[in-house]
Amino acid sequence: MTESQSMPLERSLPSDCYTSPSFFAQERERLFLREWFCVLREEDLPHPGDHRVVEVLGESVLVVRAKDGRLRAHYNVCPHRGTRLCGEDRELLGPSGVLPNGSIRCPYHAWTFGLDGRLLSAPHVAGVPEGIALYPIGVETWGGFVFVNLTPSEGPNLGQQLGRGVRRIARYPLQELRCARRSEYDVAANWKVLAENYNECYHCGPVHPELCEVVPAFRSKGGAGLDWEHGIPHREGATTFSFSGTTARAAFPGLSEEERTHHKGELFYPNLWLSLAADHVAAFTLWPLGPERTRIACDFLFHPGEIAKPGFDPEDAVSFWDLTNRQDWLICEEVQKGLRSRAHRFGYYAPMEDPSLDVRRFVEARLGPTD
């Protein structure tokens, strides 16, 4: 028995933390609705008046680009009677939602608000009632990503929440990159199962043979001892995540020599993962839909200079990632099925899975001990 095999194994969260509706309800209220949650790229709202409606754990959120160029976010609810401001089917109603003149009109009684949330008019009401405005939501940006916080008066600022990972990938020009393709997946697994899987490479040898051909270190020693601070080296002659390990695209300007031949990955809790190659970034956002269902969006980000070149085609990266993603989602769905077994009360983390403990620590820091 080797030294690593003889080490005591840490326990995972109890199995019902991955399957229980009541535990998911606690996570929703005490975790997701009180953290900075990644919802968009800034490029999705390039002009004043542009807006998107996103659903965060059952709450409808309206994100707008205001006239001053700043991003604002509000609950998609009129404070007058609770009507949804922006909806899907409005053919039978008059002009409502975000209007071309840069205002937000409720479809029910035509109360109208500025993009900053201020009440501008209330028809047939003398004057504008004092103190009434749209319900505000915190909004901040980093690296071209847009984050919202549905309880902005509580918790850390965005920089504090993102932590040290920002420094480790500071040379990647995330702000400048543009999305050339998006893939979406509906996965029958708890968000923590997915995050724990992303956090370790113990599974890479059995589950990802194609990935390990490009990055052999992922299967060496069961994925132990990976140096995420400086990145994981590709095999000799490989520089990116594609089936050949090569690409015609140039490396991002400003990368270190090491970063031109290494892979880096960061998980920013609760819902943004970044996998960074020298020429592209796969940005994953997780949207928990229930205790055993998660929607995942994968945005493929490239330098605009490369996108503008004749013949630009992201398919080499997209097809490689799609295979890797589907392998991950399938094995995570098998984990989720096993977690429902009456025999399985908790799991264990092998020594090389220590980063997966971060998920347990993240949850218990907000919800308390789960044992």
C-alpha positions as CSV (number, residue, x, y, z in Angstrom):
1,M,0.0,0.0,0.0
2,T,1.4,3.4,-1.0
3,E,1.7,6.4,1.3
4,S,-1.1,8.2,-0.6
5,Q,-3.4,5.1,-0.4
6,S,-2.9,4.8,3.4
7,M,-3.9,8.4,4.1
8,P,-7.3,8.8,5.8
9,L,-10.0,9.8,3.4
10,E,-12.1,12.9,3.9
11,R,-15.9,12.4,3.7
12,S,-18.0,14.2,1.2
13,L,-21.2,16.0,2.0
14,P,-24.0,13.7,3.0
15,S,-25.9,12.2,0.0
16,D,-29.1,14.0,0.7
17,C,-27.3,17.3,0.2
18,Y,-27.3,16.4,-3.5
19,T,-30.8,15.1,-3.7
20,S,-33.0,16.9,-1.1
21,P,-35.5,19.6,-2.2
22,S,-35.3,21.1,1.2
23,F,-31.5,21.4,1.2
24,F,-31.7,22.9,-2.3
25,A,-34.2,25.4,-1.0
26,Q,-31.6,26.4,1.7
27,E,-28.9,26.8,-0.9
28,R,-31.2,28.9,-3.0
29,E,-31.9,31.4,-0.3
30,R,-28.7,31.4,1.7
31,L,-26.2,30.8,-1.0
32,F,-27.2,31.6,-4.6
33,L,-29.4,34.6,-3.8
34,R,-26.7,36.1,-1.6
35,E,-23.6,35.6,-3.8
36,W,-22.4,37.3,-7.0
37,F,-23.9,35.1,-9.8
38,C,-22.6,35.2,-13.3
39,V,-25.4,35.8,-15.9
40,L,-24.1,37.5,-19.1
41,R,-21.2,38.8,-21.0
42,E,-20.9,42.6,-21.4
43,E,-21.0,42.1,-25.1
44,D,-24.6,40.9,-24.8
45,L,-25.6,44.5,-23.9
46,P,-23.4,46.8,-26.1
47,H,-25.7,49.8,-26.4
48,P,-27.8,52.1,-24.1
49,G,-31.3,50.6,-23.9
50,D,-30.1,47.0,-24.5
51,H,-31.6,44.6,-22.0
52,R,-31.8,41.0,-21.1
53,V,-34.2,39.1,-18.8
54,V,-32.5,36.2,-17.0
55,E,-33.9,33.8,-14.4
56,V,-31.7,33.2,-11.3
57,L,-33.0,30.4,-9.2
58,G,-36.6,31.2,-10.0
59,E,-36.2,35.0,-9.7
60,S,-36.7,37.0,-12.9
61,V,-34.0,39.6,-13.3
62,L,-33.9,42.5,-15.7
63,V,-30.4,43.7,-16.7
64,V,-30.2,46.9,-18.8
65,R,-27.6,49.2,-20.2
66,A,-28.6,52.7,-19.0
67,K,-28.2,55.9,-21.0
68,D,-25.0,56.7,-19.2
69,G,-23.5,53.4,-20.4
70,R,-23.6,51.8,-16.9
71,L,-25.3,48.5,-16.3
72,R,-28.2,48.3,-14.0
73,A,-30.2,45.4,-12.7
74,H,-33.7,45.2,-11.2
75,Y,-36.1,42.6,-10.2
76,N,-38.5,42.1,-13.2
77,V,-41.4,43.3,-11.0
78,C,-43.5,46.5,-11.0
79,P,-43.6,47.8,-7.4
80,H,-47.2,49.0,-8.0
81,R,-49.0,45.6,-8.2
82,G,-46.3,43.1,-8.8
83,T,-46.7,42.7,-12.5
84,R,-43.8,41.3,-14.6
85,L,-42.4,44.3,-16.5
86,C,-40.9,42.3,-19.4
87,G,-42.6,39.1,-20.5
88,E,-42.6,36.7,-23.3
89,D,-46.1,37.0,-25.0
90,R,-47.2,40.6,-25.2
91,E,-49.1,40.6,-28.5
92,L,-52.5,41.3,-26.8
93,L,-51.1,44.1,-24.7
94,G,-49.9,47.6,-25.5
95,P,-46.3,48.8,-25.6
96,S,-44.6,47.6,-22.5
97,G,-41.2,46.4,-21.2
98,V,-38.1,48.3,-22.2
99,L,-39.2,50.9,-24.8
100,P,-37.2,52.5,-27.6
101,N,-37.2,55.8,-25.8
102,G,-35.2,54.3,-22.9
103,S,-37.9,53.7,-20.3
104,I,-39.5,50.7,-18.8
105,R,-43.3,50.6,-18.9
106,C,-45.5,48.2,-16.9
107,P,-48.1,46.5,-19.1
108,Y,-50.8,46.6,-16.4
109,H,-51.3,50.3,-15.5
110,A,-48.5,51.9,-17.6
111,W,-46.4,53.1,-14.7
112,T,-43.1,54.0,-16.3
113,F,-39.6,53.9,-14.9
114,G,-36.2,55.0,-16.0
115,L,-33.5,52.5,-16.9
116,D,-32.0,53.4,-13.5
117,G,-35.2,52.3,-11.8
118,R,-36.7,55.7,-10.9
119,L,-40.4,56.1,-11.3
120,L,-41.0,58.6,-14.0
121,S,-44.8,58.7,-14.3
122,A,-48.0,57.0,-12.9
123,P,-51.0,57.9,-15.1
124,H,-53.9,59.7,-13.4
125,V,-51.9,59.9,-10.2
126,A,-51.3,63.4,-9.0
127,G,-47.5,63.9,-9.1
128,V,-45.0,61.1,-8.9
129,P,-45.3,59.1,-5.7
130,E,-42.3,59.6,-3.5
131,G,-39.9,56.7,-2.7
132,I,-41.2,54.3,-5.3
133,A,-38.7,52.7,-7.6
134,L,-37.9,49.3,-9.2
135,Y,-36.4,46.8,-6.7
136,P,-32.6,47.1,-7.2
137,I,-30.2,44.3,-7.7
138,G,-26.4,44.6,-7.4
139,V,-24.5,44.4,-10.7
140,E,-20.8,44.3,-11.3
141,T,-18.4,43.2,-14.0
142,W,-15.1,41.5,-14.3
143,G,-13.3,40.2,-17.3
144,G,-16.2,41.0,-19.6
145,F,-18.6,38.9,-17.4
146,V,-21.7,40.4,-15.8
147,F,-22.6,39.3,-12.2
148,V,-25.7,40.1,-10.3
149,N,-26.4,39.9,-6.5
150,L,-30.0,39.7,-5.5
151,T,-29.2,40.7,-1.9
152,P,-26.6,43.4,-2.6
153,S,-26.6,44.8,1.0
154,E,-25.1,41.5,2.3
155,G,-21.8,39.7,1.7
156,P,-18.5,40.6,0.0
157,N,-17.9,42.7,-3.0
158,L,-17.3,40.9,-6.3
159,G,-13.5,41.2,-6.1
160,Q,-13.5,39.6,-2.6
161,Q,-15.7,36.8,-3.8
162,L,-13.6,36.0,-6.9
163,G,-10.5,35.8,-4.8
164,R,-6.9,34.8,-5.8
165,G,-8.0,33.1,-9.1
166,V,-8.1,36.5,-10.7
167,R,-4.4,37.0,-10.2
168,R,-3.5,33.6,-11.6
169,I,-5.1,34.4,-15.0
170,A,-4.5,38.1,-15.2
171,R,-2.6,37.9,-18.5
172,Y,-5.5,36.4,-20.4
173,P,-7.4,39.3,-22.1
174,L,-10.8,38.2,-20.9
175,Q,-12.4,41.7,-21.3
176,E,-11.5,41.9,-25.0
177,L,-12.6,38.4,-26.0
178,R,-15.8,37.7,-27.9
179,C,-18.2,34.7,-27.9
180,A,-18.1,32.9,-31.3
181,R,-20.3,30.0,-30.2
182,R,-22.5,28.9,-27.3
183,S,-23.4,25.3,-26.4
184,E,-26.1,24.6,-23.8
185,Y,-26.7,21.4,-21.9
186,D,-29.5,20.2,-19.6
187,V,-27.8,17.8,-17.1
188,A,-29.7,15.6,-14.7
189,A,-27.3,16.2,-11.8
190,N,-26.9,18.4,-8.8
191,W,-24.7,21.5,-9.3
192,K,-22.2,20.3,-6.6
193,V,-21.7,17.0,-8.4
194,L,-20.7,19.0,-11.5
195,A,-18.5,21.4,-9.6
196,E,-16.7,18.5,-7.7
197,N,-16.1,16.8,-11.0
198,Y,-14.6,20.0,-12.5
199,N,-12.4,20.4,-9.6
200,E,-10.5,17.1,-9.9
201,C,-8.7,15.0,-12.6
202,Y,-8.8,11.7,-10.8
203,H,-11.5,10.8,-13.3
204,C,-9.7,12.1,-16.4
205,G,-7.9,8.8,-17.3
206,P,-11.0,6.6,-17.2
207,V,-13.5,9.2,-18.6
208,H,-11.5,11.4,-21.0
209,P,-9.0,9.4,-23.2
210,E,-9.0,12.1,-25.9
211,L,-8.3,14.9,-23.4
212,C,-5.5,12.9,-21.9
213,E,-3.9,12.5,-25.3
214,V,-3.5,16.3,-25.4
215,V,-2.7,16.7,-21.7
216,P,-1.0,13.5,-20.5
217,A,-0.5,14.9,-17.0
218,F,-4.2,14.6,-16.4
219,R,-3.9,10.8,-16.2
220,S,-0.4,10.6,-14.6
221,K,-0.6,9.4,-11.0
222,G,-4.4,9.6,-11.1
223,G,-4.2,13.4,-11.7
224,A,-2.3,14.0,-8.5
225,G,0.2,16.9,-8.0
226,L,-1.2,19.1,-10.8
227,D,0.2,22.6,-10.6
228,W,-2.8,24.8,-11.3
229,E,-0.9,27.9,-10.2
230,H,1.4,27.8,-13.3
231,G,-0.8,25.6,-15.5
232,I,-0.8,22.1,-16.8
233,P,1.6,21.3,-19.8
234,H,0.2,20.0,-23.0
235,R,2.1,17.1,-24.6
236,E,5.1,18.0,-26.7
237,G,4.0,20.1,-29.8
238,A,0.5,20.7,-28.5
239,T,-0.7,24.2,-27.5
240,T,-4.5,24.1,-27.2
241,F,-7.6,22.0,-26.6
242,S,-8.4,20.4,-30.0
243,F,-8.2,16.8,-31.2
244,S,-4.8,17.5,-32.8
245,G,-3.7,19.7,-29.9
246,T,-2.8,22.4,-32.5
247,T,-4.6,25.3,-34.2
248,A,-4.0,28.0,-36.8
249,R,-5.1,30.7,-34.3
250,A,-2.5,32.9,-32.7
251,A,-2.0,32.8,-29.0
252,F,-3.5,35.7,-27.0
253,P,-1.1,38.7,-26.8
254,G,0.6,39.1,-23.5
255,L,0.7,35.5,-22.3
256,S,3.8,34.2,-20.7
257,E,5.8,31.5,-22.5
258,E,4.5,29.0,-20.1
259,E,0.9,30.0,-20.7
260,R,1.4,29.5,-24.5
261,T,1.8,25.7,-23.9
262,H,-0.1,25.1,-20.7
263,H,-3.7,24.8,-19.7
264,K,-5.2,26.8,-16.9
265,G,-8.5,26.3,-15.1
266,E,-10.4,28.3,-12.5
267,L,-13.7,27.8,-10.7
268,F,-15.3,30.9,-9.4
269,Y,-18.1,30.0,-7.0
270,P,-20.9,29.7,-7.2
271,N,-21.4,29.3,-11.0
272,L,-18.5,30.4,-13.3
273,W,-15.8,28.0,-14.5
274,L,-13.1,29.1,-16.9
275,S,-10.9,26.7,-18.9
276,L,-8.1,28.7,-20.6
277,A,-6.0,27.7,-23.6
278,A,-3.5,29.9,-25.4
279,D,-6.0,30.8,-28.2
280,H,-9.5,30.4,-26.6
281,V,-11.4,30.2,-23.4
282,A,-14.3,27.9,-22.6
283,A,-16.5,29.8,-20.1
284,F,-19.1,27.7,-18.3
285,T,-22.0,29.2,-16.4
286,L,-24.1,26.9,-14.2
287,W,-27.8,27.5,-13.7
288,P,-29.2,25.2,-11.0
289,L,-32.8,24.4,-11.8
290,G,-33.5,22.0,-8.9
291,P,-31.7,19.5,-6.6
292,E,-31.1,17.1,-9.5
293,R,-31.1,19.3,-12.6
294,T,-28.7,21.9,-13.8
295,R,-28.5,23.9,-17.1
296,I,-25.0,24.6,-18.3
297,A,-24.0,27.2,-20.9
298,C,-20.6,27.0,-22.5
299,D,-19.4,30.1,-24.3
300,F,-16.4,29.8,-26.5
301,L,-14.4,33.1,-26.3
302,F,-11.8,34.1,-28.9
303,H,-9.8,37.2,-29.7
304,P,-11.7,39.6,-32.0
305,G,-8.7,39.9,-34.2
306,E,-8.8,36.1,-34.9
307,I,-12.6,36.2,-35.4
308,A,-12.2,38.9,-38.0
309,K,-9.8,36.8,-40.1
310,P,-11.2,35.2,-43.3
311,G,-12.0,31.6,-42.8
312,F,-12.2,31.8,-39.0
313,D,-13.8,28.6,-37.7
314,P,-14.1,27.7,-34.0
315,E,-15.2,24.1,-34.7
316,D,-11.8,22.5,-33.7
317,A,-12.2,23.8,-30.2
318,V,-16.0,23.5,-30.0
319,S,-16.1,19.8,-31.1
320,F,-13.3,18.8,-28.8
321,W,-15.0,20.5,-25.8
322,D,-18.4,19.1,-26.8
323,L,-17.1,15.6,-26.5
324,T,-15.3,16.3,-23.2
325,N,-18.4,18.0,-21.8
326,R,-20.8,15.2,-22.8
327,Q,-18.4,12.7,-21.2
328,D,-18.5,14.8,-18.0
329,W,-22.2,15.3,-17.9
330,L,-22.9,11.6,-18.5
331,I,-20.6,10.4,-15.7
332,C,-22.1,13.1,-13.4
333,E,-25.6,11.8,-14.2
334,E,-24.4,8.3,-13.2
335,V,-23.1,9.8,-9.9
336,Q,-26.5,11.5,-9.3
337,K,-28.3,8.2,-9.8
338,G,-26.1,6.5,-7.3
339,L,-26.5,9.2,-4.7
340,R,-30.2,8.2,-4.5
341,S,-29.3,4.7,-3.2
342,R,-30.5,4.1,0.3
343,A,-27.1,2.4,0.9
344,H,-25.0,5.5,0.1
345,R,-25.0,8.0,2.9
346,F,-21.8,9.9,2.0
347,G,-18.8,9.5,-0.2
348,Y,-15.0,9.9,0.2
349,Y,-12.4,12.2,-1.4
350,A,-9.2,10.5,-2.4
351,P,-6.0,12.6,-1.8
352,M,-5.8,13.8,-5.4
353,E,-9.5,15.0,-5.0
354,D,-8.6,17.5,-2.3
355,P,-9.7,20.5,-4.5
356,S,-13.2,19.0,-4.6
357,L,-13.3,19.6,-0.8
358,D,-13.6,23.3,-1.7
359,V,-17.2,22.7,-2.7
360,R,-18.0,21.2,0.6
361,R,-16.2,24.0,2.4
362,F,-18.0,26.6,0.3
363,V,-21.4,25.2,1.2
364,E,-20.7,24.6,4.8
365,A,-19.3,28.1,5.3
366,R,-22.8,29.4,4.3
367,L,-25.2,26.8,5.5
368,G,-23.3,25.4,8.5
369,P,-22.0,21.9,9.2
370,T,-23.9,19.1,7.3
371,D,-22.7,16.0,9.2
